[in-house]
Amino acid sequence: EVIGPRGTVVFPTYPNHRISSYEWLKQGNVFDVRRTPSYTGILTEFARRQRKAIRSLHPTKSVCAIGPAAQELTSTHHLSPYPYDTGSPYYKLIAGGGKIIGLGATTNYISFGYCVDDAFKEKFPVRVYHDQLFAAPCINYEGERVIVKTYAHDMTTTVHPDMPQWMRDYVSESTCRDLTVRGMKFFRADAPRLFAEMMELAKRDIIAYPRSVRK
């Protein structure tokens, strides 16, 4: 009822289980957009299995989308080595006026924030990716083998110490906030407003990373 017939819902469907994206790629795993399970929670796997779900062809940061904008949101995710670049479903939430909801999670897990890192690329003051550019084997919906080039996050630099506090300190309450409802953690964010605010903060050298990991 909230989404309505013209709305589209998007779920993260990351394939790496209990290991980092970097380790998953180093193992040479093949990502099959049709069959590789999601390990981002049971709700995301349920969504992935829906008949009308369309999944993006990305070996580590895949999402699935259900709704009229699903194809447009997911179709270009594999074209940039930066997983949160302008062709990614995450970035496309900005133009689409997307709302982000975290279920049972805090903003420590808000992947959308990486859109800011990728907007700056090598000019960003933290080296967020490993140097290696992976050529990851993937299988598309037609059963064809596709090589997707991608970088993988360096978890020694990209673990944020306390995003809920950072959001309270620097981001307006109407744009993004963590919530606790009946003891359960949630967060909600307005995608275009959050991106705009975080970009302006980054230009002032205010980023959600400790100084110890800066270049």
C-alpha positions as CSV (number, residue, x, y, z in Angstrom):
1,E,0.0,0.0,0.0
2,V,2.9,2.4,0.8
3,I,4.8,1.6,-2.4
4,G,1.8,1.7,-4.7
5,P,1.5,0.4,-8.3
6,R,4.1,2.9,-9.6
7,G,6.7,2.3,-6.9
8,T,9.7,0.0,-7.1
9,V,11.4,-1.8,-4.2
10,V,15.1,-2.6,-4.2
11,F,16.9,-5.2,-2.0
12,P,20.6,-5.8,-1.6
13,T,21.4,-9.4,-2.7
14,Y,25.1,-9.7,-2.0
15,P,26.5,-13.2,-2.7
16,N,29.5,-13.3,-0.3
17,H,28.8,-15.4,2.8
18,R,30.9,-14.6,5.9
19,I,33.8,-13.3,3.9
20,S,34.6,-9.9,2.4
21,S,33.9,-9.1,-1.3
22,Y,37.7,-9.1,-1.8
23,E,38.0,-12.6,-0.5
24,W,35.0,-13.8,-2.5
25,L,36.5,-12.4,-5.7
26,K,39.9,-13.8,-5.0
27,Q,38.4,-17.3,-4.7
28,G,37.3,-16.9,-8.4
29,N,33.6,-17.6,-7.6
30,V,31.2,-17.4,-10.5
31,F,28.2,-15.1,-10.0
32,D,25.0,-16.4,-11.6
33,V,22.4,-13.7,-11.7
34,R,19.7,-16.3,-11.8
35,R,20.8,-18.8,-9.2
36,T,23.5,-17.4,-6.8
37,P,21.8,-16.9,-3.4
38,S,21.6,-13.7,-1.5
39,Y,23.3,-13.7,1.9
40,T,22.0,-10.2,3.0
41,G,19.2,-11.7,5.1
42,I,16.3,-14.0,4.5
43,L,14.0,-11.2,3.2
44,T,16.4,-10.3,0.4
45,E,16.6,-14.0,-0.7
46,F,12.8,-14.2,-0.6
47,A,12.7,-11.0,-2.8
48,R,15.3,-12.4,-5.2
49,R,13.1,-15.5,-5.8
50,Q,10.0,-13.5,-6.8
51,R,8.9,-14.1,-10.4
52,K,9.0,-10.4,-11.3
53,A,12.3,-9.6,-9.5
54,I,15.2,-8.4,-11.7
55,R,18.7,-8.7,-10.4
56,S,21.7,-6.6,-11.3
57,L,24.7,-8.3,-12.9
58,H,27.3,-7.4,-10.3
59,P,29.5,-10.1,-8.7
60,T,29.6,-8.6,-5.2
61,K,27.2,-5.7,-4.8
62,S,24.1,-7.0,-6.7
63,V,20.6,-5.9,-5.9
64,C,17.2,-7.1,-7.0
65,A,14.3,-4.8,-7.9
66,I,10.6,-5.4,-8.1
67,G,8.4,-2.8,-9.8
68,P,8.0,-0.8,-13.0
69,A,11.5,0.8,-12.7
70,A,13.3,-2.5,-12.0
71,Q,14.9,-2.9,-15.4
72,E,16.1,0.7,-15.6
73,L,17.6,0.5,-12.1
74,T,19.5,-2.7,-12.5
75,S,20.5,-2.7,-16.2
76,T,23.9,-0.9,-16.1
77,H,25.3,-1.9,-12.7
78,H,28.0,-4.1,-14.4
79,L,29.4,-1.3,-16.6
80,S,31.7,0.5,-14.2
81,P,34.4,-1.0,-12.0
82,Y,33.1,1.2,-9.2
83,P,30.1,-0.6,-7.6
84,Y,28.4,2.6,-6.5
85,D,29.1,4.7,-9.6
86,T,26.5,6.6,-11.6
87,G,25.2,3.5,-13.4
88,S,24.6,1.6,-10.2
89,P,21.1,1.0,-8.7
90,Y,22.3,2.8,-5.6
91,Y,23.1,6.0,-7.4
92,K,20.0,5.8,-9.5
93,L,18.0,6.2,-6.2
94,I,19.0,9.8,-6.3
95,A,17.2,10.8,-9.5
96,G,14.3,8.5,-8.6
97,G,13.8,10.2,-5.2
98,G,14.3,7.0,-3.4
99,K,13.7,6.3,0.3
100,I,16.1,4.0,2.1
101,I,15.0,1.8,5.0
102,G,17.2,-0.4,7.2
103,L,15.4,-3.3,8.8
104,G,17.0,-4.7,11.9
105,A,20.2,-2.6,11.2
106,T,21.8,0.7,12.0
107,T,23.4,3.2,9.5
108,N,26.6,1.3,10.0
109,Y,25.2,-0.8,7.2
110,I,24.0,2.0,4.9
111,S,25.7,1.0,1.6
112,F,24.3,4.0,-0.2
113,G,26.9,6.2,1.5
114,Y,29.6,4.6,-0.8
115,C,28.0,6.6,-3.7
116,V,29.9,9.6,-2.3
117,D,33.2,7.8,-2.2
118,D,32.7,6.7,-5.8
119,A,31.7,10.2,-7.0
120,F,35.1,11.4,-5.9
121,K,37.0,8.2,-7.0
122,E,40.8,8.6,-6.6
123,K,40.3,12.1,-5.3
124,F,38.5,10.8,-2.2
125,P,40.8,11.2,0.8
126,V,40.6,7.5,1.8
127,R,41.7,4.6,-0.3
128,V,38.5,2.6,0.0
129,Y,39.3,-0.1,-2.6
130,H,42.1,-2.6,-3.0
131,D,44.4,-1.8,-5.9
132,Q,43.5,-5.0,-7.8
133,L,40.9,-4.7,-10.6
134,F,39.1,-8.0,-10.7
135,A,37.7,-9.6,-13.9
136,A,34.9,-11.5,-12.3
137,P,33.1,-14.3,-14.2
138,C,29.3,-13.9,-14.2
139,I,26.3,-15.6,-15.9
140,N,23.6,-13.3,-17.1
141,Y,19.8,-14.1,-17.6
142,E,20.5,-15.6,-21.0
143,G,22.9,-18.1,-19.5
144,E,25.9,-16.3,-21.2
145,R,29.2,-15.9,-19.5
146,V,30.1,-12.2,-18.9
147,I,33.3,-10.8,-17.4
148,V,32.5,-7.9,-15.1
149,K,35.4,-5.7,-14.0
150,T,35.2,-4.4,-10.4
151,Y,37.1,-3.2,-7.5
152,A,36.6,-4.6,-4.0
153,H,36.4,-2.7,-0.8
154,D,39.4,-2.8,1.6
155,M,37.8,-3.6,4.9
156,T,40.8,-2.2,6.8
157,T,39.8,1.3,5.8
158,T,36.0,1.1,5.1
159,V,34.7,0.0,8.5
160,H,32.9,3.0,10.0
161,P,33.2,3.3,13.8
162,D,29.9,4.9,14.6
163,M,27.7,6.0,11.7
164,P,24.6,6.7,13.8
165,Q,26.6,9.3,15.8
166,W,28.1,10.7,12.6
167,M,24.6,11.1,11.2
168,R,23.4,12.9,14.3
169,D,26.4,15.2,14.3
170,Y,26.4,16.2,10.6
171,V,23.2,15.2,8.7
172,S,19.9,16.8,9.2
173,E,17.3,14.8,11.1
174,S,14.8,14.9,8.3
175,T,17.3,13.5,5.9
176,C,18.6,10.4,7.8
177,R,18.2,9.0,11.3
178,D,18.5,5.8,13.2
179,L,15.5,4.5,15.1
180,T,14.7,2.0,17.7
181,V,11.2,0.5,17.7
182,R,10.2,-2.0,20.4
183,G,13.9,-2.8,20.9
184,M,14.6,-3.3,17.2
185,K,17.1,-1.2,15.2
186,F,16.0,0.6,12.1
187,F,17.1,3.6,10.0
188,R,15.4,5.7,7.3
189,A,16.9,8.1,4.8
190,D,16.0,10.3,1.9
191,A,18.4,9.3,-0.9
192,P,18.8,12.5,-2.9
193,R,19.0,14.7,0.2
194,L,21.5,12.4,1.9
195,F,23.7,12.3,-1.1
196,A,23.6,16.1,-1.5
197,E,24.4,16.7,2.2
198,M,27.2,14.1,2.3
199,M,28.7,15.5,-0.9
200,E,28.8,19.0,0.6
201,L,30.3,17.7,3.8
202,A,33.0,15.8,1.9
203,K,33.9,19.0,0.0
204,R,34.5,20.5,3.5
205,D,36.7,17.5,4.4
206,I,34.0,16.0,6.7
207,I,33.7,12.3,5.9
208,A,32.5,9.3,7.8
209,Y,36.0,7.9,8.2
210,P,38.5,8.3,11.0
211,R,41.7,10.3,10.2
212,S,43.8,7.2,10.9
213,V,42.7,5.7,7.5
214,R,43.2,8.7,5.4
215,K,45.8,8.8,2.6
